[in-house]
Amino acid sequence: MLVRTEHWKFRPHPLLRNAHLQTVAAVYLPRRHAPYGAKVHRVPVDRTPPRLGGDQIALHDDCPDCWRPPRPAVLMIHGLAGCYNSAYMCRMTERLTARGYRVFRMDMRGCGAGEGLAKLPTHCGRSGDVAAALGFVAALCPEAPVYAIGFSLGGCLLLNLLAEAGEAFVGNLNRSLAICPPIDLFAVERRFNSPAGRPYDRFFVKKLWKQIVDRWRRFPETAPPAIPRQPRRLRHIDEMVIAPSGGFASADDYYAQTQPGPKLASIRQPVLIVAAQDDPIVPTAPLLEYEHSDTVQTAIVPYGGHLGFIAGANTDPDKRWLDWRILEWVETGH
């Protein structure tokens, strides 16, 4: 279902009309955030106990003094090469806790405070890690409904989880929001192979290869006999590291099994997908091409880049248009 409402109309900042400028500015604009004050939980994500080397993820718990159940809690999942300290994660934590919501920021395997807690890398099929986080939050806050927000790769994990869950409850999950999620991984790979996509490909390769090498050095039993040179393409990392470590036959097999597009028709729980038509990283066209169930809503904005959405003059308190739409969704459900 395509959402057409007034509050989803976005006008880019006059100096950031280009999708690439929106995307880059979202990462590099100066930011000032409140001091870090979260409690960090370690959450097991496989059946092997942590004392025997089982993988864990880190969950950052920001609980305002005024929070009491049944006031909702919010789980946020970052994007590729991000972590709890990514700008959008920090901003939304501040905005949500100021309104009395308890916020949990999930670090994927090996990311942020999760560095050193997992031998296996994250990937688009690690939806079980989100389920583990939701189960932990439900045990900690049994009377609180949970709203989940996934950014980019985090949104992909969330959509895969919903498709796999069907009508079954996952913890206390009440509703979900996926922002700029990769719907078709083959389309993303083609985008990265284009001239406009190559800079982003190089950016992610550099970030992810450092994580991979650091993990190999920390857990030498998982490393190859000789650490290879940094690959040139993200697809090479998927073929060399991600696919075999995840039990996939190849990069193509990994993409085919973990892309959420073909699974959107299987989702039976409420989720809103927000995307920008000019996203230079994640093609939006597949979002319109795959069949959706009735519980999947989409809001496609003409401009905004990838996780950018930095607006010109409007009625919001500041230029971070997406932040205020997220807050509206948390408080109203749309």
Secondary structure, DSSP 8 states (H G I E B T S, - for coil): -B---GGG---B-TT--SHHHHHHHHHHS---------EEEEEE-SSS-GGGT--EEEEEEE--TT--TTS-EEEEE--TT--TTSHHHHHHHHHHHHTT-EEEEEE-TTSGGGTTS-SS---TTTHHHHHHHHHHHHHHSTT--EEEEEETHHHHHHHHHHHHHTTS--TTEEEEEEES--S-HHHHHHHHTSTTTHHHHHHHHHHHHHHHHHHHHHSGGGS-SS-----SSHHHHIIIIIHHHHT-SSHHHHHHHH-SGGGGGG--S-EEEEEETT-SSS-SHHHHHS---TTEEEEEESS-TTTT-BB-S-SSSSSBHHHHHHHHHHHH--
